């Protein structure tokens, strides 16, 4: 951790600037940015321990990560719903339960 703090300061400050300056209209761009950011941060020995020694924009970075996670979950739900096929061989009650569970999500 100490080594990362001493040797990767410029790298981390560059990441801080990119997070602070990040502003996107399209959620897909947020997802791409978060994926890129996570890849960059994965080079640190211990992300949280190292970043606490810098002015890391934690709230913004966490909000972007959460937005990306929620968006991915919505896309998976969309895929599940759009791929639903009503099977006439399945009893009506089972089909209705499946539809209700999809609606509840």
TIPA-824955 format. One line per field, with one value per residue: residue number from 0; chain; x, y, z of N, C-alpha, C in turn. Coordinates in pm, 1 decimal. Example, Ala and Ser with C-alpha at 12.3 -4.5 7.8 and 13.67 -1.06 7.14 Angstrom:
% TIPA-824955
seq	c(0|1) $
mol	c(A|A) $
nu	c(1319.0|1285.0) $
nv	c(-569.0|-225.0) $
nw	c(780.0|708.0) $
cau	c(1230.0|1367.0) $
cav	c(-450.0|-106.0) $
caw	c(780.0|714.0) $
cu	c(1320.0|1290.0) $
cv	c(-330.0|3.0) $
cw	c(780.0|787.0) $
This chain:
% TIPA-824955
seq	c(0|1|2|3|4|5|6|7|8|9|10|11|12|13|14|15|16|17|18|19|20|21|22|23|24|25|26|27|28|29|30|31|32|33|34|35|36|37|38|39|40|41|42|43|44|45|46|47|48|49|50|51|52|53|54|55|56|57|58|59|60|61|62|63|64|65|66|67|68|69|70|71|72|73|74|75|76|77|78|79|80|81|82|83|84|85|86|87|88|89|90|91|92|93|94|95|96|97|98|99|100|101|102|103|104) $
mol	c(A|A|A|A|A|A|A|A|A|A|A|A|A|A|A|A|A|A|A|A|A|A|A|A|A|A|A|A|A|A|A|A|A|A|A|A|A|A|A|A|A|A|A|A|A|A|A|A|A|A|A|A|A|A|A|A|A|A|A|A|A|A|A|A|A|A|A|A|A|A|A|A|A|A|A|A|A|A|A|A|A|A|A|A|A|A|A|A|A|A|A|A|A|A|A|A|A|A|A|A|A|A|A|A|A) $
nu	c(84.5|186.2|387.4|238.6|114.8|333.4|452.6|254.3|120.0|87.8|-48.8|-285.3|-381.8|-437.7|-646.4|-831.4|-887.3|-1009.9|-1240.5|-1367.4|-1412.1|-1581.4|-1881.3|-2175.6|-2423.1|-2535.2|-2610.6|-2477.1|-2223.1|-2141.3|-2126.6|-1915.5|-1709.4|-1693.7|-1620.2|-1368.3|-1242.5|-1250.3|-1079.1|-838.4|-806.7|-773.4|-509.5|-396.3|-265.7|-440.4|-731.6|-917.5|-761.6|-539.0|-652.3|-765.4|-570.4|-563.1|-739.0|-981.8|-1270.8|-1498.4|-1782.0|-1888.3|-1762.9|-1859.4|-2133.9|-2145.5|-2058.0|-2265.6|-2481.2|-2406.1|-2415.7|-2690.2|-2802.2|-2703.6|-2838.9|-3103.2|-3089.5|-3047.5|-3289.0|-3462.5|-3383.7|-3457.2|-3735.4|-3803.4|-3736.9|-3919.9|-4140.4|-4463.6|-4569.9|-4786.7|-4807.1|-4747.5|-4905.9|-5167.8|-5166.4|-4897.8|-4775.9|-4893.3|-4788.9|-4517.7|-4528.0|-4623.2|-4409.6|-4213.0|-4328.0|-4320.2|-4050.1) $
nv	c(-119.1|125.9|155.9|187.4|432.3|601.1|564.1|572.5|811.3|1021.8|886.7|818.8|1075.5|1160.2|984.9|1076.8|1333.5|1259.9|1129.0|1336.8|1515.9|1369.5|1338.7|1234.2|1179.7|957.1|645.3|413.9|507.4|571.0|315.0|207.9|380.4|324.2|54.2|82.1|242.6|72.8|-125.8|17.2|83.2|-165.2|-221.7|-134.4|-213.2|-228.3|-99.7|76.1|134.6|264.1|480.0|637.5|805.5|1010.4|1280.8|1146.6|1128.3|989.8|966.9|1037.2|850.9|611.6|649.4|644.7|385.0|243.1|321.9|201.3|-70.0|-98.5|-38.2|-249.5|-459.9|-391.9|-422.0|-697.7|-787.5|-685.4|-843.8|-1096.0|-1065.4|-1002.1|-1235.9|-1414.2|-1676.0|-1783.2|-2090.7|-2324.2|-2579.3|-2570.4|-2553.6|-2316.7|-2178.5|-2193.6|-2046.6|-1796.2|-1738.6|-1713.1|-1490.2|-1301.0|-1292.6|-1180.8|-931.1|-830.6|-788.6) $
nw	c(0.0|87.7|-100.1|-338.5|-279.2|-277.0|-530.4|-726.8|-729.6|-923.0|-1124.4|-983.3|-921.9|-1179.5|-1241.1|-1052.9|-1153.8|-1394.1|-1300.7|-1159.5|-1370.5|-1528.1|-1704.0|-1826.1|-2078.0|-2184.4|-2051.9|-2123.5|-2176.7|-1920.5|-1809.7|-1963.9|-1883.7|-1607.0|-1615.7|-1735.3|-1539.1|-1313.5|-1405.7|-1417.2|-1145.1|-1039.3|-1048.0|-819.0|-495.0|-272.4|-313.5|-161.8|68.2|-41.1|-186.1|13.3|97.3|-74.8|-243.6|-321.5|-520.1|-379.3|-341.4|-593.0|-763.6|-652.5|-694.9|-972.9|-1019.8|-895.4|-1055.5|-1296.1|-1224.8|-1159.1|-1407.8|-1563.5|-1437.2|-1501.8|-1780.8|-1795.4|-1689.4|-1881.5|-2098.3|-2001.5|-1982.7|-2249.3|-2374.3|-2288.1|-2343.8|-2400.9|-2313.4|-2430.2|-2328.7|-2063.7|-1747.9|-1688.9|-1441.9|-1362.1|-1568.1|-1524.7|-1272.0|-1334.4|-1505.2|-1322.8|-1142.8|-1304.1|-1349.5|-1090.2|-1054.7) $
cau	c(0.0|276.1|456.6|142.9|96.0|454.9|491.3|143.0|49.0|51.0|-150.9|-409.5|-430.7|-495.9|-777.0|-918.7|-931.2|-1103.4|-1367.8|-1428.0|-1454.5|-1674.7|-2021.3|-2226.5|-2565.7|-2574.2|-2573.0|-2379.0|-2091.8|-2109.6|-2086.2|-1781.3|-1615.3|-1678.9|-1540.2|-1230.7|-1192.5|-1226.1|-958.1|-724.0|-792.9|-735.3|-363.2|-353.3|-256.2|-565.1|-794.1|-967.8|-651.9|-453.9|-726.3|-798.0|-459.6|-577.9|-871.1|-1059.6|-1413.5|-1561.8|-1927.3|-1916.4|-1720.2|-1954.3|-2262.2|-2131.0|-2054.1|-2400.0|-2562.6|-2367.6|-2468.8|-2836.3|-2831.4|-2680.3|-2949.3|-3220.2|-3070.1|-3069.2|-3432.9|-3520.6|-3354.8|-3539.9|-3875.0|-3822.2|-3719.1|-4026.0|-4231.4|-4575.9|-4571.9|-4921.3|-4798.6|-4732.5|-5035.3|-5197.4|-5125.7|-4751.9|-4745.4|-4933.1|-4691.4|-4395.6|-4554.4|-4633.2|-4274.9|-4145.2|-4386.0|-4272.8|-3911.3) $
cav	c(0.0|241.4|168.4|246.1|572.6|674.0|552.7|588.0|935.7|1091.9|801.1|833.3|1212.1|1163.0|918.5|1168.5|1436.6|1200.3|1104.7|1467.7|1575.0|1280.6|1377.9|1162.2|1184.0|819.7|551.2|320.1|569.7|554.7|175.0|194.7|452.5|248.4|-64.7|128.2|287.4|-45.8|-188.8|97.4|72.7|-302.2|-229.6|-94.7|-324.5|-227.4|21.8|165.6|177.4|358.3|600.3|722.9|899.2|1110.7|1344.8|1062.9|1165.0|861.6|968.3|1037.0|722.3|510.1|672.4|597.2|238.2|193.9|342.8|98.0|-198.5|-95.8|-44.0|-388.1|-541.6|-361.4|-484.1|-841.7|-805.6|-662.6|-963.8|-1204.9|-1039.3|-1009.2|-1373.3|-1497.9|-1738.7|-1851.9|-2230.5|-2377.8|-2707.6|-2543.5|-2516.4|-2173.6|-2124.2|-2178.9|-1934.7|-1672.6|-1713.4|-1665.1|-1353.5|-1217.5|-1272.9|-1085.9|-799.6|-786.9|-743.2) $
caw	c(0.0|96.8|-228.9|-433.2|-242.7|-313.6|-672.1|-821.6|-700.0|-1046.6|-1185.9|-906.2|-941.7|-1313.7|-1229.1|-978.3|-1248.6|-1490.1|-1231.9|-1132.6|-1498.0|-1598.7|-1712.3|-1942.2|-2107.6|-2217.1|-1946.5|-2179.3|-2158.2|-1778.0|-1792.7|-2021.8|-1798.3|-1482.5|-1647.9|-1754.2|-1409.2|-1230.4|-1457.5|-1373.3|-999.4|-1002.7|-1041.2|-684.3|-399.6|-195.4|-365.1|-56.3|155.7|-114.1|-224.8|128.7|114.1|-179.9|-244.8|-412.0|-522.3|-348.0|-364.0|-737.0|-819.1|-606.0|-762.5|-1110.7|-1013.2|-865.5|-1175.7|-1393.1|-1175.8|-1174.4|-1550.9|-1607.3|-1386.0|-1584.5|-1911.9|-1779.2|-1672.7|-2013.9|-2177.2|-1949.1|-2019.4|-2394.6|-2421.3|-2232.0|-2440.8|-2337.6|-2356.2|-2407.1|-2258.1|-1919.8|-1689.2|-1683.7|-1312.2|-1364.8|-1657.7|-1457.1|-1164.9|-1399.2|-1549.5|-1203.1|-1087.0|-1392.3|-1321.6|-958.7|-1066.3) $
cu	c(88.6|347.0|365.4|124.9|214.8|481.8|378.7|60.9|1.2|-61.2|-286.1|-466.7|-491.8|-634.2|-877.1|-973.6|-1033.9|-1239.2|-1439.8|-1484.6|-1560.4|-1817.2|-2078.1|-2377.0|-2617.7|-2521.7|-2472.1|-2236.9|-2046.8|-2058.5|-1944.1|-1676.4|-1588.7|-1595.4|-1392.6|-1168.3|-1160.8|-1101.2|-832.4|-699.6|-749.3|-583.3|-309.9|-354.8|-385.6|-633.2|-834.3|-854.9|-562.6|-528.6|-758.3|-686.7|-462.5|-716.9|-959.6|-1206.6|-1501.2|-1711.1|-1960.7|-1879.4|-1817.2|-2090.1|-2257.0|-2127.2|-2193.6|-2492.1|-2532.7|-2423.4|-2619.6|-2875.7|-2812.3|-2793.2|-3076.6|-3209.4|-3091.9|-3218.0|-3504.0|-3502.0|-3443.7|-3685.8|-3895.5|-3804.5|-3827.0|-4116.6|-4340.6|-4585.7|-4709.6|-4920.5|-4782.4|-4869.2|-5047.8|-5146.9|-4974.0|-4710.7|-4778.8|-4836.0|-4561.5|-4412.9|-4559.6|-4495.0|-4194.3|-4197.7|-4335.8|-4130.1|-3909.2) $
cv	c(125.0|265.0|231.1|395.0|655.3|673.8|580.3|714.2|1008.8|1016.9|820.2|973.3|1229.6|1096.3|1009.0|1274.4|1380.2|1172.3|1237.0|1528.4|1492.5|1333.9|1319.7|1179.1|1042.0|724.1|448.3|375.2|560.2|413.3|154.3|261.9|375.6|122.8|-27.6|165.9|169.3|-120.8|-115.2|79.9|-66.5|-319.3|-190.2|-215.4|-339.2|-94.7|119.3|221.2|280.8|489.0|691.7|824.4|1011.1|1173.4|1273.7|1102.7|1040.3|860.0|961.7|903.0|611.6|525.0|622.3|444.6|181.8|209.9|235.1|-37.9|-205.0|-106.2|-185.5|-479.3|-517.4|-425.2|-635.3|-871.3|-786.2|-785.9|-1079.7|-1188.0|-1055.9|-1150.7|-1467.9|-1548.5|-1810.8|-1992.0|-2288.9|-2512.2|-2690.3|-2503.0|-2364.5|-2110.8|-2099.6|-2061.2|-1801.7|-1637.5|-1657.2|-1520.4|-1258.2|-1191.1|-1175.7|-944.2|-743.9|-733.8|-601.8) $
cw	c(0.0|-36.9|-334.1|-406.1|-291.4|-463.8|-771.7|-797.9|-823.7|-1119.3|-1116.0|-923.2|-1080.2|-1312.4|-1157.4|-1072.6|-1346.3|-1426.0|-1208.3|-1260.5|-1570.9|-1589.7|-1840.2|-1955.0|-2126.8|-2110.3|-1996.4|-2164.6|-2012.6|-1752.9|-1846.0|-1933.5|-1669.4|-1506.4|-1664.1|-1619.3|-1318.1|-1276.0|-1413.0|-1223.4|-955.2|-996.8|-903.8|-591.3|-319.9|-225.4|-255.1|30.3|87.3|-138.8|-107.4|157.3|9.4|-168.6|-347.0|-404.6|-501.1|-379.2|-512.4|-798.9|-778.8|-674.1|-906.8|-1114.7|-988.4|-985.7|-1279.7|-1353.0|-1196.5|-1321.3|-1604.4|-1560.7|-1466.2|-1722.7|-1904.8|-1764.0|-1806.4|-2102.4|-2133.2|-1991.4|-2169.9|-2448.5|-2367.2|-2343.9|-2363.2|-2397.5|-2326.0|-2333.9|-2106.9|-1865.1|-1673.8|-1553.5|-1309.5|-1453.3|-1592.0|-1344.1|-1223.0|-1443.8|-1431.0|-1143.2|-1173.0|-1369.3|-1189.1|-964.3|-1118.0) $
